[in-house]
């Protein structure tokens, strides 16, 4: 599942649309860090005080 999300983001060049996506600045930051640093969901969740499931949901939201 994790690689499917990343694949879709890169295949469709979704990173170019970051400014237009209807997400909070914090959520956009989380997506950008995930794509650049490649941390696990849990590592990113710990950094922001969120569950790994919430991190997964944010990435799926961005990839839609």
N, C-alpha and C positions, 0 to 999 in steps of 0.2 A: 504494500500500500504506500509506504513512504516513498519509494522510488517512482511510483506512478504519479504522485503529486509533483515531484520535482521534474519528471519527464514532461508532463503537461505544461508546466510553467515555462520551461526552456523551449519546448517544441513550438509553442504558440507565442513566444516572445512576450509573455504577459508582464514581465518586469518593466517593459516600456510603458505600461498603463498604470503604474503604481500611483501616480498623482490623481488619476481619475477614479480609482477604486473607492467605493464607499466604505471606508474603514477608519477607525480612529488613528491618530498619529502613532499611538503606542502599538497598535496592532500592525501597522505598516512597518514600524521599526522591528517588530518581532519577525515579520516575514523577511525583511532585508537581512537581518542577522542570521536567520536560518539559512538563507541562500548563500551568504558569503562565508560564514564560519562552519557550517554543517554540524551544529551541535545536535545532540539527541533531543527528542521532545522533552524528556525529563530534565535535562540540563537547562534548556531554555525556560521551561516552566519554573524551575527552582530560581532562576535569575529574576523572573518577573512575578513570582508568587502565584503561579497558575498551575493547574494540573496538566499532565502531559496530554490528556484527552482534549483540553481546551486549546492547546497549541496545535494539535492535529486539526481541530475544527477551524481554526483561523487560517491554516494553510489551505484547507479545502475551500473555504469561502473565497480566498484570494484566487484560487485556480479555476473557479467557475466562470 
